[in-house]
Amino acid sequence: MGRGLVEPVDDFRSTNPATHPVLLNKLAEDFIEHGYDLRHTLKLIAMSATYARSSITVDGNETDDRFYSHMIQKPMEPAVLADAISDVLGVASQYGSEQYGTRAVELPDGSIRSDALDILGRCDRSKSCEGAPSPTGPLAQRLHLFNGGLLNDRVGAVGSRLDQFIKAEMRPMEIVEDYYQTALNRPPNEQEVRFLSMLLNPAKSSKEQRNLLGDFVWSIATCKEFVTNH
């Protein structure tokens, strides 16, 4: 849900009341009645109208961060985001001595060396890992996504998704369509199509086209729609 009825989730005390004490009590009673079945409680929450709410705000609830009037956008977990970036760019990350192509979510040991996961803010096991990631992300993550090797070294690398598309002589807007579907699971809207069609003008040189496509891929991999669970 993006936050607990009590926040932090383990800070139960009289001076830190739940946002919805009646709801918390009902969930606790239901949990007991169903034999402490966690799957039942998770299903109850996931099937609720509250859980199904959109992250799009309306007038009056833009700043609400506790009453569930809209879905709270949550940053993706570092391992999930690392795999998503690899999938979109078409270039896998190397994790320590693990076989090339191993996914971050499959790593058996959190101490395995990985600059990518460290940049994306994985828990280093030196402190509690129970809290949710910051919605804005740590400064190092922001800087590396803005202009760092995590993306720059892979966007147009030999064998990357973009490199393969360019070698296959795909039209720029075909490449755009593929990235939208792969990264955002939707086609570009009319406004995006107009802007990108103008930006990727066929009259431009192949070098300019490649540079612009590289910038486009970077923008997809860093946009809020891609890096958050919304």
N, CA, C and O of each residue as an XYZ file, in Angstrom:
920
protein
N       0.814     -1.213      0.000
C       0.000      0.000      0.000
C       0.856      1.275      0.000
O       0.330      2.373     -0.187
N       2.144      1.136      0.205
C       3.020      2.300      0.206
C       3.349      2.822      1.587
O       4.338      3.535      1.759
N       2.537      2.479      2.577
C       2.815      2.848      3.962
C       1.958      1.960      4.851
O       0.985      1.363      4.390
N       2.319      1.876      6.124
C       1.557      1.060      7.052
C       0.454      1.850      7.733
O       0.473      3.081      7.738
N      -0.519      1.130      8.314
C      -1.515      1.807      9.144
C      -0.814      2.446     10.342
O      -1.261      3.462     10.874
N       0.283      1.834     10.747
C       1.206      2.431     11.711
C       2.534      2.602     10.989
O       3.010      1.678     10.329
N       3.118      3.759     11.111
C       4.358      4.048     10.399
C       5.356      4.730     11.313
O       5.013      5.751     11.911
N       6.598      4.212     11.460
C       7.118      2.974     10.885
C       6.315      1.746     11.336
O       5.636      1.780     12.363
N       6.401      0.680     10.564
C       5.510     -0.455     10.774
C       5.717     -1.161     12.101
O       4.817     -1.863     12.562
N       6.872     -0.998     12.730
C       7.115     -1.683     14.005
C       7.057     -0.726     15.195
O       7.456     -1.086     16.302
N       6.563      0.486     14.969
C       6.557      1.496     16.031
C       5.160      1.620     16.656
O       4.508      2.656     16.527
N       4.715      0.570     17.325
C       3.406      0.562     17.981
C       3.534      1.157     19.383
O       4.149      0.562     20.268
N       2.947      2.332     19.570
C       2.935      2.978     20.883
C       1.778      3.967     20.908
O       1.260      4.359     19.862
N       1.381      4.362     22.098
C       0.214      5.226     22.248
C       0.411      6.596     21.612
O      -0.550      7.231     21.178
N       1.654      7.046     21.558
C       1.926      8.360     20.974
C       2.154      8.309     19.467
O       2.467      9.328     18.851
N       1.999      7.127     18.870
C       2.108      6.977     17.414
C       0.918      6.153     16.930
O       1.089      5.014     16.498
N      -0.287      6.720     17.001
C      -1.491      5.947     16.691
C      -1.599      5.582     15.221
O      -1.002      6.220     14.353
N      -2.376      4.541     14.966
C      -2.643      4.122     13.587
C      -3.486      5.177     12.886
O      -4.270      5.879     13.525
N      -3.324      5.287     11.574
C      -4.142      6.239     10.815
C      -5.608      5.806     10.832
O      -6.507      6.646     10.802
N      -5.847      4.488     10.881
C      -7.198      3.938     10.879
C      -7.289      2.868     11.969
O      -7.241      1.677     11.662
N      -7.420      3.272     13.232
C      -7.410      2.295     14.331
C      -8.523      1.262     14.242
O      -8.301      0.098     14.575
N      -9.721      1.659     13.800
C     -10.833      0.704     13.673
C     -10.494     -0.352     12.630
O     -10.736     -1.540     12.846
N      -9.934      0.076     11.494
C      -9.546     -0.863     10.444
C      -8.453     -1.808     10.932
O      -8.499     -3.007     10.655
N      -7.478     -1.279     11.653
C      -6.393     -2.115     12.174
C      -6.954     -3.197     13.096
O      -6.547     -4.356     13.019
N      -7.882     -2.817     13.960
C      -8.487     -3.792     14.876
C      -9.294     -4.842     14.120
O      -9.250     -6.025     14.458
N     -10.038     -4.408     13.088
C     -10.835     -5.367     12.312
C      -9.940     -6.353     11.568
O     -10.253     -7.541     11.493
N      -8.845     -5.874     11.027
C      -7.904     -6.762     10.343
C      -7.291     -7.751     11.329
O      -7.114     -8.927     11.011
N      -6.969     -7.270     12.521
C      -6.403     -8.162     13.536
C      -7.407     -9.223     13.955
O      -7.054    -10.394     14.100
N      -8.668     -8.817     14.151
C      -9.713     -9.768     14.541
C      -9.957    -10.803     13.441
O     -10.122    -11.992     13.711
N      -9.977    -10.321     12.194
C     -10.190    -11.234     11.066
C      -9.024    -12.208     10.936
O      -9.226    -13.380     10.621
N      -7.806    -11.727     11.178
C      -6.600    -12.565     11.120
C      -6.696    -13.699     12.143
O      -6.364    -14.847     11.844
N      -7.151    -13.364     13.349
C      -7.299    -14.372     14.405
C      -8.408    -15.361     14.048
O      -8.242    -16.571     14.198
N      -9.550    -14.831     13.572
C     -10.699    -15.684     13.242
C     -10.367    -16.704     12.154
O     -10.952    -17.786     12.120
N      -9.454    -16.371     11.285
C      -9.095    -17.286     10.193
C      -7.797    -18.035     10.486
O      -7.049    -18.388      9.573
N      -7.548    -18.267     11.745
C      -6.434    -19.123     12.135
C      -5.065    -18.562     11.811
O      -4.146    -19.316     11.491
N      -4.916    -17.237     11.890
C      -3.621    -16.588     11.614
C      -3.122    -16.922     10.203
O      -1.932    -17.140      9.976
N      -4.080    -16.953      9.260
C      -3.767    -17.271      7.864
C      -3.355    -15.987      7.137
O      -4.201    -15.173      6.768
N      -2.044    -15.818      6.938
C      -1.543    -14.590      6.322
C      -2.022    -14.445      4.878
O      -2.291    -13.335      4.419
N      -2.128    -15.565      4.166
C      -2.595    -15.507      2.770
C      -4.021    -14.947      2.708
O      -4.356    -14.182      1.803
N      -4.852    -15.335      3.676
C      -6.220    -14.821      3.709
C      -6.215    -13.306      3.907
O      -6.967    -12.595      3.241
N      -5.375    -12.806      4.817
C      -5.314    -11.372      5.080
C      -4.796    -10.605      3.869
O      -5.312     -9.541      3.529
N      -3.777    -11.152      3.227
C      -3.244    -10.505      2.025
C      -4.300    -10.452      0.921
O      -4.424     -9.446      0.222
N      -5.059    -11.537      0.766
C      -6.116    -11.562     -0.253
C      -7.195    -10.541      0.079
O      -7.701     -9.852     -0.807
N      -7.547    -10.445      1.368
C      -8.563     -9.482      1.802
C      -8.154     -8.063      1.433
O      -8.970     -7.280      0.947
N      -6.892     -7.736      1.665
C      -6.389     -6.394      1.347
C      -6.326     -6.189     -0.166
O      -6.758     -5.155     -0.675
N      -5.786     -7.180     -0.883
C      -5.593     -7.043     -2.330
C      -6.914     -6.969     -3.093
O      -6.960     -6.412     -4.189
N      -7.991     -7.526     -2.526
C      -9.289     -7.503     -3.198
C     -10.109     -6.270     -2.822
O     -11.232     -6.108     -3.299
N      -9.569     -5.412     -1.986
C     -10.316     -4.242     -1.528
C     -10.331     -3.139     -2.587
O      -9.459     -3.073     -3.454
N     -11.352     -2.269     -2.492
C     -11.436     -1.123     -3.399
C     -10.273     -0.166     -3.164
O      -9.807      0.491     -4.094
N      -9.807     -0.090     -1.929
C      -8.694      0.803     -1.597
C      -7.430      0.392     -2.343
O      -6.716      1.235     -2.885
N      -7.159     -0.919     -2.364
C      -5.947     -1.418     -3.025
C      -6.003     -1.172     -4.534
O      -4.966     -1.039     -5.185
N      -7.223     -1.113     -5.089
C      -7.394     -0.971     -6.538
C      -7.400      0.482     -7.002
O      -7.537      0.742     -8.197
N      -7.255      1.421     -6.092
C      -7.337      2.823     -6.481
C      -6.182      3.258     -7.368
O      -5.073      2.733     -7.276
N      -6.464      4.218     -8.219
C      -5.464      4.755     -9.142
C      -4.486      5.662     -8.405
O      -4.807      6.216     -7.353
N      -3.299      5.806     -8.965
C      -2.321      6.735     -8.398
C      -2.541      8.151     -8.904
O      -1.861      9.080     -8.468
N      -3.492      8.322     -9.825
C      -3.797      9.656    -10.349
C      -4.610     10.416     -9.314
O      -5.665      9.952     -8.881
N      -4.127     11.564     -8.925
C      -4.792     12.343     -7.879
C      -5.913     13.210     -8.454
O      -5.998     13.423     -9.663
N      -6.757     13.697     -7.567
C      -7.809     14.645     -7.930
C      -7.643     15.866     -7.036
O      -6.858     15.849     -6.087
N      -8.376     16.908     -7.340
C      -8.282     18.129     -6.534
C      -8.591     17.820     -5.072
O      -9.659     17.303     -4.744
N      -7.642     18.145     -4.206
C      -7.862     17.974     -2.786
C      -7.102     16.836     -2.140
O      -6.940     16.820     -0.920
N      -6.625     15.868     -2.944
C      -5.915     14.747     -2.303
C      -4.479     14.606     -2.795
O      -3.850     13.568     -2.587
N      -3.964     15.637     -3.440
C      -2.616     15.542     -4.010
C      -1.549     15.284     -2.953
O      -0.577     14.576     -3.215
N      -1.719     15.851     -1.765
C      -0.685     15.730     -0.738
C      -0.980     14.639      0.285
O      -0.224     14.469      1.241
N      -2.054     13.908      0.099
C      -2.413     12.861      1.059
C      -1.390     11.732      1.000
O      -1.193     11.124     -0.051
N      -0.744     11.453      2.125
C       0.240     10.372      2.173
C      -0.093      9.339      3.243
O       0.762      8.533      3.609
N      -1.347      9.354      3.757
C      -1.663      8.411      4.829
C      -3.087      7.883      4.831
O      -3.363      6.889      5.503
N      -4.008      8.520      4.096
C      -5.401      8.105      4.196
C      -5.897      7.309      2.982
O      -7.095      7.052      2.863
N      -4.997      6.923      2.089
C      -5.315      5.994      0.993
C      -6.398      6.510      0.059
O      -7.174      5.724     -0.484
N      -6.459      7.833     -0.137
C      -7.420      8.385     -1.085
C      -6.997      8.109     -2.524
O      -7.818      8.180     -3.438
N      -5.722      7.796     -2.727
C      -5.213      7.362     -4.023
C      -4.010      6.462     -3.748
O      -3.450      6.466     -2.651
N      -3.627      5.696     -4.759
C      -2.480      4.811     -4.574
C      -1.208      5.638     -4.407
O      -0.960      6.576     -5.165
N      -0.425      5.287     -3.427
C       0.856      5.955     -3.225
C       1.895      5.311     -4.138
O       2.146      4.110     -4.042
N       2.499      6.101     -5.019
C       3.521      5.553     -5.905
C       4.720      5.126     -5.079
O       5.181      5.858     -4.204
N       5.222      3.923     -5.370
C       6.329      3.359     -4.592
C       7.521      3.091     -5.499
O       7.357      2.560     -6.598
N       8.711      3.451     -5.054
C       9.901      3.117     -5.851
C      10.079      1.610     -5.912
O       9.836      0.911     -4.927
N      10.497      1.112     -7.054
C      10.726     -0.327     -7.176
C      11.915     -0.742     -6.320
O      12.846      0.033     -6.107
N      11.867     -1.972     -5.837
C      12.997     -2.500     -5.073
C      14.239     -2.505     -5.965
O      14.126     -2.726     -7.171
N      15.420     -2.267     -5.391
C      16.646     -2.187     -6.198
C      16.858     -3.373     -7.139
O      17.215     -3.180     -8.301
N      16.643     -4.598     -6.649
C      16.869     -5.773     -7.505
C      15.868     -5.818     -8.657
O      16.223     -6.190     -9.776
N      14.624     -5.441     -8.387
C      13.592     -5.442     -9.426
C      13.913     -4.382    -10.479
O      13.808     -4.642    -11.678
N      14.306     -3.187    -10.029
C      14.643     -2.119    -10.967
C      15.877     -2.473    -11.779
O      15.934     -2.178    -12.973
N      16.869     -3.100    -11.153
C      18.083     -3.501    -11.879
C      17.737     -4.465    -13.006
O      18.255     -4.337    -14.115
N      16.862     -5.430    -12.727
C      16.452     -6.385    -13.761
C      15.631     -5.705    -14.846
O      15.771     -6.025    -16.026
N      14.777     -4.770    -14.452
C      13.957     -4.057    -15.433
C      14.834     -3.236    -16.377
O      14.598     -3.207    -17.585
N      15.841     -2.573    -15.821
C      16.767     -1.796    -16.650
C      17.503     -2.707    -17.631
O      17.655     -2.371    -18.805
N      17.957     -3.863    -17.141
C      18.660     -4.819    -18.008
C      17.749     -5.298    -19.124
O      18.181     -5.426    -20.270
N      16.480     -5.564    -18.796
C      15.531     -6.044    -19.802
C      15.282     -4.995    -20.876
O      15.239     -5.316    -22.064
N      15.118     -3.750    -20.464
C      14.818     -2.687    -21.417
C      16.026     -2.357    -22.287
O      15.887     -2.157    -23.493
N      17.207     -2.298    -21.680
C      18.410     -1.963    -22.454
C      18.918     -3.147    -23.271
O      19.632     -2.968    -24.257
N      18.549     -4.354    -22.856
C      19.013     -5.532    -23.580
C      20.436     -5.909    -23.249
O      21.080     -6.637    -24.004
N      20.940     -5.415    -22.117
C      22.301     -5.726    -21.678
C      22.232     -6.103    -20.204
O      21.803     -5.298    -19.378
N      22.649     -7.321    -19.869
C      22.569     -7.798    -18.484
C      23.680     -7.194    -17.634
O      24.714     -6.771    -18.149
N      23.449     -7.160    -16.324
C      24.480     -6.740    -15.371
C      25.256     -7.962    -14.900
O      24.733     -9.077    -14.894
N      26.500     -7.746    -14.508
C      27.317     -8.815    -13.960
C      27.299     -8.703    -12.442
O      27.572     -7.636    -11.892
N      26.977     -9.800    -11.765
C      26.903     -9.795    -10.304
C      27.987    -10.709     -9.742
O      27.846    -11.932     -9.723
N      29.080    -10.078     -9.281
C      30.179    -10.841     -8.718
C      30.673    -11.906     -9.676
O      30.935    -11.626    -10.846
N      30.804    -13.143     -9.172
C      31.256    -14.260    -10.005
C      30.085    -15.090    -10.525
O      30.283    -16.175    -11.073
N      28.859    -14.576    -10.352
C      27.688    -15.298    -10.844
C      27.715    -15.363    -12.366
O      28.313    -14.513    -13.025
N      27.063    -16.380    -12.913
C      27.009    -16.543    -14.361
C      26.392    -15.311    -15.010
O      25.405    -14.770    -14.514
N      26.980    -14.869    -16.125
C      26.462    -13.704    -16.832
C      25.013    -13.956    -17.248
O      24.695    -15.002    -17.815
N      24.157    -13.010    -16.970
C      22.744    -13.173    -17.281
C      21.905    -13.506    -16.063
O      20.676    -13.506    -16.133
N      22.575    -13.795    -14.925
C      21.839    -14.056    -13.683
C      21.042    -12.811    -13.308
O      21.563    -11.697    -13.362
N      19.792    -12.997    -12.930
C      18.949    -11.872    -12.571
C      19.180    -11.467    -11.121
O      19.486    -12.307    -10.275
N      19.034    -10.185    -10.844
C      19.291     -9.666     -9.498
C      18.369    -10.290     -8.464
O      18.780    -10.534     -7.330
N      17.128    -10.550     -8.849
C      16.168    -11.117     -7.892
C      16.490    -12.566     -7.560
O      15.918    -13.123     -6.623
N      17.403    -13.191     -8.315
C      17.775    -14.583     -8.077
C      19.042    -14.719     -7.241
O      19.429    -15.834     -6.892
N      19.689    -13.615     -6.916
C      20.947    -13.693     -6.185
C      20.723    -14.299     -4.802
O      19.859    -13.841     -4.055
N      21.492    -15.322     -4.464
C      21.285    -15.991     -3.179
C      21.867    -15.258     -1.983
O      21.505    -15.542     -0.841
N      22.769    -14.314     -2.240
C      23.497    -13.653     -1.154
C      23.501    -12.150     -1.385
O      23.965    -11.682     -2.425
N      22.990    -11.395     -0.427
C      22.928     -9.945     -0.562
C      24.276     -9.263     -0.530
O      24.376     -8.072     -0.825
N      25.321    -10.004     -0.174
C      26.650     -9.386     -0.112
C      27.418     -9.552     -1.419
O      28.556     -9.092     -1.522
N      26.822    -10.198     -2.419
C      27.498    -10.360     -3.711
C      27.781     -8.991     -4.314
O      26.907     -8.125     -4.346
N      28.995     -8.802     -4.786
C      29.421     -7.491     -5.290
C      28.588     -7.087     -6.499
O      28.434     -7.854     -7.450
N      28.058     -5.877     -6.446
C      27.305     -5.331     -7.567
C      27.231     -3.820     -7.437
O      26.551     -3.297     -6.553
N      27.928     -3.122     -8.316
C      27.866     -1.668     -8.307
C      26.458     -1.200     -8.638
O      25.974     -0.221     -8.070
N      25.789     -1.912     -9.571
C      24.444     -1.510     -9.982
C      23.480     -1.539     -8.805
O      22.725     -0.589     -8.599
N      23.498     -2.622     -8.031
C      22.582     -2.739     -6.895
C      22.931     -1.749     -5.796
O      22.041     -1.219     -5.130
N      24.223     -1.494     -5.601
C      24.624     -0.510     -4.600
C      24.125      0.881     -5.001
O      23.635      1.639     -4.163
N      24.255      1.205     -6.290
C      23.800      2.501     -6.786
C      22.287      2.648     -6.613
O      21.793      3.724     -6.277
N      21.563      1.559     -6.846
C      20.101      1.610     -6.774
C      19.577      1.525     -5.350
O      18.366      1.580     -5.132
N      20.475      1.391     -4.378
C      20.070      1.515     -2.982
C      19.716      0.235     -2.260
O      18.871      0.246     -1.365
N      20.352     -0.888     -2.635
C      20.046     -2.119     -1.909
C      20.497     -2.004     -0.457
O      21.408     -1.240     -0.135
N      19.860     -2.758      0.399
C      20.229     -2.753      1.808
C      21.596     -3.421      1.962
O      21.821     -4.512      1.439
N      22.504     -2.762      2.678
C      23.849     -3.319      2.835
C      23.987     -4.228      4.054
O      25.094     -4.624      4.417
N      22.859     -4.558      4.684
C      22.807     -5.463      5.837
C      23.448     -4.881      7.092
O      23.533     -5.567      8.111
N      23.903     -3.617      7.039
C      24.495     -3.019      8.237
C      23.427     -2.359      9.105
O      23.702     -1.927     10.225
N      22.190     -2.285      8.569
C      21.077     -1.701      9.313
C      19.806     -2.449      8.948
O      19.799     -3.281      8.041
N      18.733     -2.144      9.662
C      17.453     -2.786      9.379
C      17.022     -2.497      7.949
O      17.189     -1.384      7.451
N      16.466     -3.509      7.295
C      16.037     -3.353      5.900
C      14.516     -3.363      5.788
O      13.980     -3.620      4.710
N      13.820     -3.091      6.874
C      12.372     -3.226      6.870
C      11.663     -2.006      6.314
O      10.521     -2.115      5.868
N      12.305     -0.854      6.327
C      11.648      0.354      5.860
C      11.530      0.383      4.354
O      12.326     -0.235      3.647
N      10.524      1.111      3.859
C      10.347      1.259      2.414
C      11.400      2.215      1.868
O      11.836      3.121      2.578
N      11.820      2.024      0.601
C      12.783      2.943      0.005
C      12.214      4.355     -0.042
O      11.001      4.549     -0.116
N      13.101      5.327      0.002
C      12.662      6.718     -0.085
C      12.023      6.978     -1.437
O      12.553      6.528     -2.453
N      10.876      7.706     -1.487
C      10.232      7.995     -2.770
C      11.122      8.786     -3.712
O      10.986      8.671     -4.930
N      12.023      9.580     -3.176
C      12.887     10.393     -4.036
C      14.184      9.682     -4.373
O      14.859     10.073     -5.325
N      14.556      8.645     -3.623
C      15.779      7.917     -3.891
C      16.989      8.635     -3.339
O      16.980      9.863     -3.243
N      18.054      7.893     -2.965
C      19.258      8.531     -2.451
C      19.954      9.337     -3.537
O      19.741      9.117     -4.730
N      20.784     10.270     -3.107
C      21.447     11.172     -4.048
C      22.297     10.420     -5.055
O      22.284     10.745     -6.242
N      23.050      9.400     -4.589
C      23.918      8.649     -5.514
C      23.103      8.013     -6.633
O      23.514      8.022     -7.793
N      21.941      7.457     -6.276
C      21.089      6.833     -7.287
C      20.647      7.868     -8.311
O      20.704      7.616     -9.515
N      20.206      9.033     -7.839
C      19.740     10.076     -8.740
C      20.838     10.526     -9.692
O      20.607     10.701    -10.888
N      22.031     10.709     -9.147
C      23.139     11.176     -9.979
C      23.538     10.142    -11.017
O      23.827     10.490    -12.162
N      23.557      8.863    -10.623
C      23.948      7.823    -11.575
C      22.895      7.639    -12.665
O      23.236      7.387    -13.821
N      21.619      7.764    -12.303
C      20.583      7.666    -13.321
C      20.633      8.878    -14.250
O      20.340      8.774    -15.441
N      21.006     10.025    -13.690
C      21.071     11.246    -14.482
C      22.233     11.207    -15.468
O      22.081     11.568    -16.635
N      23.394     10.766    -14.988
C      24.566     10.762    -15.873
C      25.639      9.845    -15.312
O      26.672     10.312    -14.832
N      25.398      8.551    -15.370
C      26.366      7.598    -14.843
C      26.447      6.343    -15.696
O      25.636      6.126    -16.596
N      27.430      5.533    -15.397
C      27.680      4.333    -16.184
C      26.576      3.294    -16.117
O      26.463      2.453    -17.009
N      25.755      3.339    -15.067
C      24.673      2.370    -14.933
C      23.812      2.323    -16.190
O      23.379      1.249    -16.609
N      23.564      3.482    -16.792
C      22.785      3.545    -18.034
C      23.662      3.908    -19.235
O      23.567      3.287    -20.293
N      24.517      4.921    -19.060
C      25.279      5.432    -20.200
C      26.128      4.370    -20.884
O      26.270      4.383    -22.107
N      26.695      3.447    -20.102
C      27.577      2.439    -20.684
C      26.813      1.328    -21.399
O      27.414      0.498    -22.082
N      25.480      1.309    -21.242
C      24.714      0.191    -21.815
C      23.652      0.602    -22.832
O      23.216     -0.227    -23.631
N      23.230      1.863    -22.817
C      22.130      2.294    -23.698
C      22.399      1.931    -25.155
O      21.559      1.311    -25.807
N      23.561      2.313    -25.663
C      23.864      2.050    -27.070
C      25.019      1.099    -27.267
O      25.628      1.085    -28.336
N      25.339      0.300    -26.258
C      26.468     -0.633    -26.345
C      26.251     -1.652    -27.451
O      25.119     -1.927    -27.848
N      27.348     -2.204    -27.940
C      27.267     -3.237    -28.975
C      26.446     -4.415    -28.445
O      26.720     -4.938    -27.364
N      25.450     -4.820    -29.208
C      24.605     -5.926    -28.801
C      23.391     -5.528    -27.985
O      22.539     -6.367    -27.691
N      23.300     -4.236    -27.610
C      22.147     -3.769    -26.839
C      20.898     -3.778    -27.707
O      20.981     -3.952    -28.922
N      19.752     -3.593    -27.089
C      18.490     -3.560    -27.835
C      18.536     -2.464    -28.905
O      18.164     -2.696    -30.056
N      18.997     -1.266    -28.514
C      19.057     -0.155    -29.468
C      20.023     -0.458    -30.594
O      19.716     -0.200    -31.758
N      21.178     -0.999    -30.269
C      22.176     -1.331    -31.291
C      21.619     -2.346    -32.294
O      21.844     -2.210    -33.496
N      20.906     -3.342    -31.819
C      20.318     -4.342    -32.707
C      19.254     -3.733    -33.604
O      19.172     -4.067    -34.786
N      18.431     -2.835    -33.049
C      17.377     -2.203    -33.845
C      17.958     -1.336    -34.947
O      17.471     -1.351    -36.078
N      19.009     -0.572    -34.619
C      19.633      0.302    -35.612
C      20.281     -0.529    -36.710
O      20.179     -0.187    -37.888
N      20.949     -1.624    -36.332
C      21.582     -2.478    -37.343
C      20.535     -3.156    -38.219
O      20.797     -3.460    -39.383
N      19.354     -3.392    -37.663
C      18.266     -3.998    -38.438
C      17.536     -2.965    -39.291
O      16.586     -3.293    -40.002
N      17.994     -1.699    -39.211
C      17.446     -0.588    -39.998
C      15.965     -0.362    -39.724
O      15.198     -0.050    -40.636
N      15.572     -0.520    -38.482
C      14.196     -0.203    -38.091
C      13.998      1.306    -38.125
O      14.919      2.067    -37.830
N      12.813      1.726    -38.478
C      12.494      3.148    -38.480
C      12.456      3.672    -37.039
O      12.073      2.943    -36.124
N      12.852      4.932    -36.837
C      12.894      5.482    -35.477
C      11.600      5.307    -34.687
O      11.644      4.947    -33.511
N      10.452      5.555    -35.310
C       9.201      5.443    -34.572
C       8.839      3.991    -34.282
O       8.095      3.725    -33.338
N       9.344      3.055    -35.063
C       9.161      1.631    -34.730
C       9.959      1.303    -33.468
O       9.499      0.562    -32.600
N      11.161      1.871    -33.386
C      11.993      1.673    -32.188
C      11.293      2.278    -30.971
O      11.251      1.667    -29.903
N      10.751      3.471    -31.139
C      10.022      4.135    -30.052
C       8.878      3.264    -29.566
O       8.714      3.072    -28.361
N       8.089      2.736    -30.484
C       6.948      1.882    -30.128
C       7.407      0.675    -29.314
O       6.767      0.320    -28.324
N       8.498      0.048    -29.717
C       8.987     -1.135    -29.011
C       9.400     -0.797    -27.583
O       9.075     -1.526    -26.646
N      10.121      0.316    -27.424
C      10.569      0.690    -26.083
C       9.394      1.040    -25.176
O       9.402      0.698    -23.994
N       8.403      1.705    -25.708
C       7.223      2.022    -24.900
C       6.534      0.748    -24.420
O       6.161      0.639    -23.252
N       6.370     -0.205    -25.318
C       5.697     -1.448    -24.941
C       6.536     -2.245    -23.955
O       6.002     -2.823    -23.009
N       7.852     -2.280    -24.170
C       8.736     -3.057    -23.294
C       8.876     -2.429    -21.913
O       8.815     -3.124    -20.899
N       9.064     -1.119    -21.879
C       9.343     -0.445    -20.609
C       8.091     -0.016    -19.863
O       8.026     -0.133    -18.639
N       7.087      0.486    -20.598
C       5.919      1.078    -19.951
C       4.638      0.285    -20.179
O       3.592      0.608    -19.618
N       4.725     -0.750    -21.002
C       3.572     -1.622    -21.265
C       2.400     -0.847    -21.859
O       1.241     -1.110    -21.538
N       2.714      0.100    -22.717
C       1.670      0.871    -23.396
C       2.266      1.515    -24.639
O       3.483      1.676    -24.728
N       1.430      1.882    -25.595
C       1.954      2.636    -26.743
C       2.099      4.100    -26.374
O       1.476      4.544    -25.409
N       2.895      4.865    -27.103
C       2.991      6.308    -26.833
C       1.668      6.986    -27.154
O       0.981      6.595    -28.097
N       1.307      8.002    -26.373
C       0.063      8.707    -26.646
C       0.267      9.701    -27.795
O       1.377      9.842    -28.309
N      -0.801     10.383    -28.191
C      -0.737     11.270    -29.355
C       0.282     12.385    -29.170
O       1.027     12.717    -30.092
N       0.308     12.958    -27.974
C       1.257     14.045    -27.712
C       2.693     13.548    -27.805
O       3.554     14.232    -28.358
N       2.955     12.361    -27.266
C       4.304     11.789    -27.320
C       4.694     11.448    -28.748
O       5.843     11.643    -29.145
N       3.741     10.940    -29.521
C       4.020     10.606    -30.926
C       4.382     11.862    -31.707
O       5.336     11.858    -32.485
N       3.628     12.931    -31.504
C       3.909     14.179    -32.227
C       5.294     14.711    -31.881
O       6.057     15.104    -32.764
N       5.612     14.721    -30.587
C       6.901     15.259    -30.157
C       8.054     14.411    -30.677
O       9.027     14.946    -31.208
N       7.950     13.085    -30.526
C       9.049     12.212    -30.926
C       9.193     12.135    -32.443
O      10.304     11.981    -32.950
N       8.097     12.238    -33.163
C       8.174     12.250    -34.633
C       8.928     13.487    -35.110
O       9.724     13.418    -36.047
N       8.670     14.612    -34.458
C       9.365     15.847    -34.805
C      10.841     15.761    -34.397
O      11.721     16.196    -35.140
N      11.109     15.191    -33.199
C      12.483     15.079    -32.716
C      13.314     14.157    -33.595
O      14.465     14.458    -33.912
N      12.728     13.035    -33.986
C      13.451     12.029    -34.767
C      13.186     12.199    -36.259
O      12.888     11.234    -36.962
N      13.296     13.411    -36.721
C      13.042     13.740    -38.123
C      13.949     12.917    -39.044
O      15.170     12.936    -38.884
N      13.357     12.190    -40.013
C      14.170     11.357    -40.918
C      15.221     12.136    -41.693
O      16.177     11.551    -42.201
N      15.052     13.458    -41.788
C      16.015     14.262    -42.545
C      17.346     14.395    -41.820
O      18.342     14.794    -42.423
N      17.375     14.068    -40.543
C      18.609     14.191    -39.777
C      19.575     13.067    -40.128
O      19.159     12.004    -40.587
N      20.871     13.307    -39.909
C      21.887     12.313    -40.245
C      21.744     11.086    -39.357
O      21.120     11.148    -38.298
N      22.326      9.967    -39.790
C      22.232      8.730    -39.022
C      22.890      8.872    -37.653
O      22.433      8.283    -36.674
N      23.984      9.669    -37.587
C      24.651      9.882    -36.300
C      23.752     10.657    -35.350
O      23.644     10.327    -34.169
N      23.096     11.713    -35.892
C      22.174     12.485    -35.064
C      21.015     11.607    -34.595
O      20.596     11.676    -33.439
N      20.507     10.787    -35.502
C      19.395      9.893    -35.164
C      19.789      8.956    -34.029
O      19.028      8.758    -33.082
N      20.980      8.384    -34.131
C      21.424      7.437    -33.102
C      21.580      8.136    -31.747
O      21.185      7.593    -30.715
N      22.156      9.340    -31.757
C      22.319     10.078    -30.511
C      20.972     10.426    -29.890
O      20.795     10.326    -28.676
N      20.033     10.833    -30.721
C      18.708     11.189    -30.230
C      17.973      9.963    -29.701
O      17.276     10.043    -28.690
N      18.127      8.834    -30.379
C      17.501      7.601    -29.907
C      18.115      7.167    -28.573
O      17.417      6.662    -27.694
N      19.416      7.370    -28.438
C      20.063      7.058    -27.169
C      19.508      7.917    -26.042
O      19.268      7.428    -24.938
N      19.302      9.212    -26.328
C      18.698     10.096    -25.331
C      17.278      9.659    -25.001
O      16.856      9.711    -23.846
N      16.540      9.226    -26.027
C      15.170      8.764    -25.806
C      15.148      7.540    -24.896
O      14.336      7.467    -23.973
N      16.037      6.576    -25.152
C      16.089      5.367    -24.332
C      16.440      5.727    -22.895
O      15.856      5.188    -21.954
N      17.395      6.638    -22.726
C      17.753      7.091    -21.377
C      16.542      7.692    -20.677
O      16.304      7.428    -19.499
N      15.767      8.510    -21.415
C      14.608      9.166    -20.793
C      13.553      8.139    -20.380
O      12.891      8.313    -19.357
N      13.391      7.084    -21.158
C      12.434      6.026    -20.814
C      12.882      5.312    -19.544
O      12.071      5.033    -18.661
N      14.180      5.018    -19.456
C      14.707      4.246    -18.323
C      14.822      5.056    -17.038
O      15.119      4.494    -15.984
N      14.594      6.356    -17.105
C      14.693      7.186    -15.896
C      13.373      7.865    -15.549
O      13.279      8.534    -14.520
N      12.356      7.706    -16.386
C      11.101      8.409    -16.125
C      10.384      7.805    -14.919
O      10.565      6.630    -14.599
N       9.581      8.612    -14.266
C       8.873      8.198    -13.060
C       7.959      7.013    -13.331
O       7.794      6.142    -12.477
N       7.368      6.981    -14.514
C       6.452      5.893    -14.864
C       7.180      4.552    -14.889
O       6.581      3.512    -14.617
N       8.473      4.577    -15.217
C       9.236      3.328    -15.299
C       9.823      2.913    -13.959
O       9.797      1.727    -13.629
N      10.346      3.841    -13.182
C      11.089      3.475    -11.966
C      10.210      3.338    -10.739
O      10.715      3.026     -9.661
N       8.903      3.564    -10.868
C       8.011      3.425     -9.724
C       6.924      2.378     -9.982
O       6.572      2.093    -11.126
N       6.411      1.823     -8.907
C       5.239      0.964     -8.981
C       4.040      1.880     -8.777
O       3.800      2.363     -7.670
N       3.295      2.115     -9.841
C       2.214      3.094     -9.780
C       0.873      2.486    -10.175
O      -0.144      3.181    -10.176
